[in-house]
């Protein structure tokens, strides 16, 4: 799932009541967590 607004182009994962915005660097096999928020305020 893709994020919108200031995190446009990043990936989003929803786990229970939390939204997590992250990037994945396939070349290095690294996941970088950019933001975590309860509910959905990152995407409004």
PDB file with SEQRES, HELIX, SHEET and CRYST1 records, atoms N, CA, C and O in Angstrom:
SEQRES   1 A   44  UNK UNK UNK UNK UNK UNK UNK UNK UNK UNK UNK UNK UNK          
SEQRES   2 A   44  UNK UNK UNK UNK UNK UNK UNK UNK UNK UNK UNK UNK UNK          
SEQRES   3 A   44  UNK UNK UNK UNK UNK UNK UNK UNK UNK UNK UNK UNK UNK          
SEQRES   4 A   44  UNK UNK UNK UNK UNK                                          
HELIX    1 AA1 UNK A    5  UNK A    7  5                                   3    
HELIX    2 AA2 UNK A   41  UNK A   43  5                                   3    
SHEET    1 AA1 3 UNK A  11  UNK A  15  0                                        
SHEET    2 AA1 3 UNK A  18  UNK A  25 -1                                        
SHEET    3 AA1 3 UNK A  30  UNK A  38 -1                                        
CRYST1    1.000    1.000    1.000  90.00  90.00  90.00 P 1           1          
ATOM      1  N   UNK A   1       0.855  -1.168   0.000  1.00  0.00           N  
ATOM      2  CA  UNK A   1       0.000   0.000   0.000  1.00  0.00           C  
ATOM      3  C   UNK A   1       0.901   1.231   0.000  1.00  0.00           C  
ATOM      4  O   UNK A   1       1.911   1.253   0.703  1.00  0.00           O  
ATOM      5  N   UNK A   2       0.557   2.235  -0.764  1.00  0.00           N  
ATOM      6  CA  UNK A   2       1.352   3.453  -0.853  1.00  0.00           C  
ATOM      7  C   UNK A   2       0.791   4.534   0.057  1.00  0.00           C  
ATOM      8  O   UNK A   2      -0.415   4.598   0.296  1.00  0.00           O  
ATOM      9  N   UNK A   3       1.674   5.377   0.556  1.00  0.00           N  
ATOM     10  CA  UNK A   3       1.287   6.500   1.413  1.00  0.00           C  
ATOM     11  C   UNK A   3       1.022   7.728   0.547  1.00  0.00           C  
ATOM     12  O   UNK A   3       1.468   7.795  -0.599  1.00  0.00           O  
ATOM     13  N   UNK A   4       0.310   8.680   1.088  1.00  0.00           N  
ATOM     14  CA  UNK A   4      -0.013   9.921   0.385  1.00  0.00           C  
ATOM     15  C   UNK A   4       0.447  11.113   1.203  1.00  0.00           C  
ATOM     16  O   UNK A   4       0.955  10.948   2.312  1.00  0.00           O  
ATOM     17  N   UNK A   5       0.274  12.315   0.664  1.00  0.00           N  
ATOM     18  CA  UNK A   5       0.659  13.528   1.386  1.00  0.00           C  
ATOM     19  C   UNK A   5       2.165  13.640   1.494  1.00  0.00           C  
ATOM     20  O   UNK A   5       2.868  13.350   0.526  1.00  0.00           O  
ATOM     21  N   UNK A   6       2.689  14.055   2.651  1.00  0.00           N  
ATOM     22  CA  UNK A   6       4.128  14.271   2.791  1.00  0.00           C  
ATOM     23  C   UNK A   6       4.945  12.985   2.661  1.00  0.00           C  
ATOM     24  O   UNK A   6       6.162  13.034   2.478  1.00  0.00           O  
ATOM     25  N   UNK A   7       4.278  11.840   2.756  1.00  0.00           N  
ATOM     26  CA  UNK A   7       4.979  10.548   2.648  1.00  0.00           C  
ATOM     27  C   UNK A   7       4.714   9.871   1.312  1.00  0.00           C  
ATOM     28  O   UNK A   7       4.946   8.671   1.167  1.00  0.00           O  
ATOM     29  N   UNK A   8       4.234  10.626   0.342  1.00  0.00           N  
ATOM     30  CA  UNK A   8       3.922  10.068  -0.971  1.00  0.00           C  
ATOM     31  C   UNK A   8       5.145   9.369  -1.568  1.00  0.00           C  
ATOM     32  O   UNK A   8       6.263   9.880  -1.501  1.00  0.00           O  
ATOM     33  N   UNK A   9       4.914   8.216  -2.141  1.00  0.00           N  
ATOM     34  CA  UNK A   9       6.001   7.450  -2.722  1.00  0.00           C  
ATOM     35  C   UNK A   9       6.625   6.452  -1.760  1.00  0.00           C  
ATOM     36  O   UNK A   9       7.427   5.612  -2.168  1.00  0.00           O  
ATOM     37  N   UNK A  10       6.267   6.537  -0.500  1.00  0.00           N  
ATOM     38  CA  UNK A  10       6.754   5.594   0.508  1.00  0.00           C  
ATOM     39  C   UNK A  10       5.733   4.465   0.651  1.00  0.00           C  
ATOM     40  O   UNK A  10       4.618   4.563   0.140  1.00  0.00           O  
ATOM     41  N   UNK A  11       6.105   3.429   1.326  1.00  0.00           N  
ATOM     42  CA  UNK A  11       5.182   2.318   1.570  1.00  0.00           C  
ATOM     43  C   UNK A  11       4.535   2.468   2.939  1.00  0.00           C  
ATOM     44  O   UNK A  11       5.107   3.061   3.854  1.00  0.00           O  
ATOM     45  N   UNK A  12       3.327   1.918   3.062  1.00  0.00           N  
ATOM     46  CA  UNK A  12       2.584   2.015   4.318  1.00  0.00           C  
ATOM     47  C   UNK A  12       2.125   0.627   4.719  1.00  0.00           C  
ATOM     48  O   UNK A  12       1.679  -0.162   3.885  1.00  0.00           O  
ATOM     49  N   UNK A  13       2.241   0.342   5.998  1.00  0.00           N  
ATOM     50  CA  UNK A  13       1.778  -0.919   6.562  1.00  0.00           C  
ATOM     51  C   UNK A  13       0.863  -0.579   7.728  1.00  0.00           C  
ATOM     52  O   UNK A  13       1.216   0.240   8.576  1.00  0.00           O  
ATOM     53  N   UNK A  14      -0.302  -1.197   7.774  1.00  0.00           N  
ATOM     54  CA  UNK A  14      -1.235  -0.989   8.884  1.00  0.00           C  
ATOM     55  C   UNK A  14      -1.230  -2.256   9.726  1.00  0.00           C  
ATOM     56  O   UNK A  14      -1.516  -3.346   9.232  1.00  0.00           O  
ATOM     57  N   UNK A  15      -0.899  -2.098  11.010  1.00  0.00           N  
ATOM     58  CA  UNK A  15      -0.864  -3.215  11.951  1.00  0.00           C  
ATOM     59  C   UNK A  15      -1.745  -2.830  13.129  1.00  0.00           C  
ATOM     60  O   UNK A  15      -1.384  -1.982  13.944  1.00  0.00           O  
ATOM     61  N   UNK A  16      -2.904  -3.469  13.202  1.00  0.00           N  
ATOM     62  CA  UNK A  16      -3.858  -3.104  14.253  1.00  0.00           C  
ATOM     63  C   UNK A  16      -4.200  -1.628  14.123  1.00  0.00           C  
ATOM     64  O   UNK A  16      -4.559  -1.178  13.035  1.00  0.00           O  
ATOM     65  N   UNK A  17      -4.098  -0.866  15.204  1.00  0.00           N  
ATOM     66  CA  UNK A  17      -4.435   0.552  15.142  1.00  0.00           C  
ATOM     67  C   UNK A  17      -3.262   1.440  14.689  1.00  0.00           C  
ATOM     68  O   UNK A  17      -3.380   2.665  14.728  1.00  0.00           O  
ATOM     69  N   UNK A  18      -2.148   0.855  14.266  1.00  0.00           N  
ATOM     70  CA  UNK A  18      -0.954   1.630  13.915  1.00  0.00           C  
ATOM     71  C   UNK A  18      -0.715   1.672  12.415  1.00  0.00           C  
ATOM     72  O   UNK A  18      -0.925   0.685  11.709  1.00  0.00           O  
ATOM     73  N   UNK A  19      -0.273   2.828  11.940  1.00  0.00           N  
ATOM     74  CA  UNK A  19       0.158   3.002  10.558  1.00  0.00           C  
ATOM     75  C   UNK A  19       1.668   3.209  10.587  1.00  0.00           C  
ATOM     76  O   UNK A  19       2.176   4.024  11.357  1.00  0.00           O  
ATOM     77  N   UNK A  20       2.375   2.470   9.745  1.00  0.00           N  
ATOM     78  CA  UNK A  20       3.836   2.546   9.698  1.00  0.00           C  
ATOM     79  C   UNK A  20       4.239   2.928   8.279  1.00  0.00           C  
ATOM     80  O   UNK A  20       3.836   2.269   7.321  1.00  0.00           O  
ATOM     81  N   UNK A  21       5.031   3.985   8.139  1.00  0.00           N  
ATOM     82  CA  UNK A  21       5.551   4.406   6.843  1.00  0.00           C  
ATOM     83  C   UNK A  21       7.008   3.971   6.783  1.00  0.00           C  
ATOM     84  O   UNK A  21       7.782   4.220   7.708  1.00  0.00           O  
ATOM     85  N   UNK A  22       7.374   3.315   5.678  1.00  0.00           N  
ATOM     86  CA  UNK A  22       8.732   2.782   5.585  1.00  0.00           C  
ATOM     87  C   UNK A  22       9.230   2.793   4.147  1.00  0.00           C  
ATOM     88  O   UNK A  22       8.449   2.939   3.206  1.00  0.00           O  
ATOM     89  N   UNK A  23      10.535   2.638   3.992  1.00  0.00           N  
ATOM     90  CA  UNK A  23      11.179   2.462   2.698  1.00  0.00           C  
ATOM     91  C   UNK A  23      11.952   1.154   2.742  1.00  0.00           C  
ATOM     92  O   UNK A  23      12.457   0.761   3.794  1.00  0.00           O  
ATOM     93  N   UNK A  24      12.045   0.484   1.609  1.00  0.00           N  
ATOM     94  CA  UNK A  24      12.821  -0.750   1.525  1.00  0.00           C  
ATOM     95  C   UNK A  24      13.905  -0.582   0.474  1.00  0.00           C  
ATOM     96  O   UNK A  24      13.610  -0.275  -0.682  1.00  0.00           O  
ATOM     97  N   UNK A  25      15.147  -0.779   0.862  1.00  0.00           N  
ATOM     98  CA  UNK A  25      16.291  -0.726  -0.041  1.00  0.00           C  
ATOM     99  C   UNK A  25      16.629  -2.164  -0.420  1.00  0.00           C  
ATOM    100  O   UNK A  25      17.316  -2.867   0.321  1.00  0.00           O  
ATOM    101  N   UNK A  26      16.138  -2.594  -1.585  1.00  0.00           N  
ATOM    102  CA  UNK A  26      16.326  -3.980  -2.014  1.00  0.00           C  
ATOM    103  C   UNK A  26      17.793  -4.310  -2.261  1.00  0.00           C  
ATOM    104  O   UNK A  26      18.223  -5.441  -2.035  1.00  0.00           O  
ATOM    105  N   UNK A  27      18.548  -3.345  -2.713  1.00  0.00           N  
ATOM    106  CA  UNK A  27      19.962  -3.583  -3.006  1.00  0.00           C  
ATOM    107  C   UNK A  27      20.734  -4.003  -1.755  1.00  0.00           C  
ATOM    108  O   UNK A  27      21.594  -4.882  -1.805  1.00  0.00           O  
ATOM    109  N   UNK A  28      20.407  -3.352  -0.624  1.00  0.00           N  
ATOM    110  CA  UNK A  28      21.111  -3.635   0.623  1.00  0.00           C  
ATOM    111  C   UNK A  28      20.293  -4.485   1.594  1.00  0.00           C  
ATOM    112  O   UNK A  28      20.804  -4.893   2.637  1.00  0.00           O  
ATOM    113  N   UNK A  29      19.025  -4.758   1.261  1.00  0.00           N  
ATOM    114  CA  UNK A  29      18.161  -5.544   2.144  1.00  0.00           C  
ATOM    115  C   UNK A  29      17.841  -4.831   3.442  1.00  0.00           C  
ATOM    116  O   UNK A  29      17.762  -5.456   4.500  1.00  0.00           O  
ATOM    117  N   UNK A  30      17.653  -3.503   3.360  1.00  0.00           N  
ATOM    118  CA  UNK A  30      17.432  -2.686   4.558  1.00  0.00           C  
ATOM    119  C   UNK A  30      16.037  -2.062   4.527  1.00  0.00           C  
ATOM    120  O   UNK A  30      15.620  -1.504   3.512  1.00  0.00           O  
ATOM    121  N   UNK A  31      15.320  -2.162   5.649  1.00  0.00           N  
ATOM    122  CA  UNK A  31      14.036  -1.490   5.818  1.00  0.00           C  
ATOM    123  C   UNK A  31      14.260  -0.309   6.749  1.00  0.00           C  
ATOM    124  O   UNK A  31      14.795  -0.468   7.846  1.00  0.00           O  
ATOM    125  N   UNK A  32      13.845   0.890   6.306  1.00  0.00           N  
ATOM    126  CA  UNK A  32      13.959   2.099   7.129  1.00  0.00           C  
ATOM    127  C   UNK A  32      12.564   2.553   7.525  1.00  0.00           C  
ATOM    128  O   UNK A  32      11.749   2.874   6.661  1.00  0.00           O  
ATOM    129  N   UNK A  33      12.279   2.583   8.826  1.00  0.00           N  
ATOM    130  CA  UNK A  33      10.990   3.061   9.321  1.00  0.00           C  
ATOM    131  C   UNK A  33      11.063   4.578   9.402  1.00  0.00           C  
ATOM    132  O   UNK A  33      11.953   5.133  10.047  1.00  0.00           O  
ATOM    133  N   UNK A  34      10.130   5.237   8.748  1.00  0.00           N  
ATOM    134  CA  UNK A  34      10.126   6.698   8.676  1.00  0.00           C  
ATOM    135  C   UNK A  34       9.188   7.300   9.713  1.00  0.00           C  
ATOM    136  O   UNK A  34       9.514   8.314  10.330  1.00  0.00           O  
ATOM    137  N   UNK A  35       8.012   6.678   9.910  1.00  0.00           N  
ATOM    138  CA  UNK A  35       7.042   7.216  10.865  1.00  0.00           C  
ATOM    139  C   UNK A  35       6.122   6.107  11.355  1.00  0.00           C  
ATOM    140  O   UNK A  35       5.840   5.149  10.634  1.00  0.00           O  
ATOM    141  N   UNK A  36       5.657   6.253  12.603  1.00  0.00           N  
ATOM    142  CA  UNK A  36       4.669   5.347  13.193  1.00  0.00           C  
ATOM    143  C   UNK A  36       3.638   6.214  13.895  1.00  0.00           C  
ATOM    144  O   UNK A  36       3.991   7.116  14.655  1.00  0.00           O  
ATOM    145  N   UNK A  37       2.358   5.943  13.639  1.00  0.00           N  
ATOM    146  CA  UNK A  37       1.300   6.719  14.287  1.00  0.00           C  
ATOM    147  C   UNK A  37       0.116   5.810  14.583  1.00  0.00           C  
ATOM    148  O   UNK A  37      -0.163   4.872  13.835  1.00  0.00           O  
ATOM    149  N   UNK A  38      -0.563   6.092  15.660  1.00  0.00           N  
ATOM    150  CA  UNK A  38      -1.775   5.352  16.008  1.00  0.00           C  
ATOM    151  C   UNK A  38      -2.926   5.970  15.208  1.00  0.00           C  
ATOM    152  O   UNK A  38      -3.051   7.192  15.129  1.00  0.00           O  
ATOM    153  N   UNK A  39      -3.743   5.133  14.633  1.00  0.00           N  
ATOM    154  CA  UNK A  39      -4.851   5.622  13.812  1.00  0.00           C  
ATOM    155  C   UNK A  39      -4.367   5.929  12.406  1.00  0.00           C  
ATOM    156  O   UNK A  39      -3.576   5.172  11.843  1.00  0.00           O  
ATOM    157  N   UNK A  40      -4.826   7.009  11.843  1.00  0.00           N  
ATOM    158  CA  UNK A  40      -4.437   7.316  10.467  1.00  0.00           C  
ATOM    159  C   UNK A  40      -4.033   8.747  10.220  1.00  0.00           C  
ATOM    160  O   UNK A  40      -4.136   9.201   9.081  1.00  0.00           O  
ATOM    161  N   UNK A  41      -3.570   9.505  11.233  1.00  0.00           N  
ATOM    162  CA  UNK A  41      -3.284  10.920  10.977  1.00  0.00           C  
ATOM    163  C   UNK A  41      -2.147  11.166   9.977  1.00  0.00           C  
ATOM    164  O   UNK A  41      -2.029  12.272   9.450  1.00  0.00           O  
ATOM    165  N   UNK A  42      -1.323  10.172   9.712  1.00  0.00           N  
ATOM    166  CA  UNK A  42      -0.238  10.365   8.736  1.00  0.00           C  
ATOM    167  C   UNK A  42      -0.758  10.499   7.326  1.00  0.00           C  
ATOM    168  O   UNK A  42      -0.047  10.980   6.445  1.00  0.00           O  
ATOM    169  N   UNK A  43      -2.005  10.075   7.095  1.00  0.00           N  
ATOM    170  CA  UNK A  43      -2.510   9.984   5.743  1.00  0.00           C  
ATOM    171  C   UNK A  43      -3.743  10.821   5.487  1.00  0.00           C  
ATOM    172  O   UNK A  43      -4.461  10.588   4.515  1.00  0.00           O  
ATOM    173  N   UNK A  44      -3.997  11.788   6.340  1.00  0.00           N  
ATOM    174  CA  UNK A  44      -5.177  12.644   6.163  1.00  0.00           C  
ATOM    175  C   UNK A  44      -4.765  13.977   5.636  1.00  0.00           C  
ATOM    176  O   UNK A  44      -5.612  14.843   5.418  1.00  0.00           O  
TER     177      UNK A  44                                                      
END                                                                             
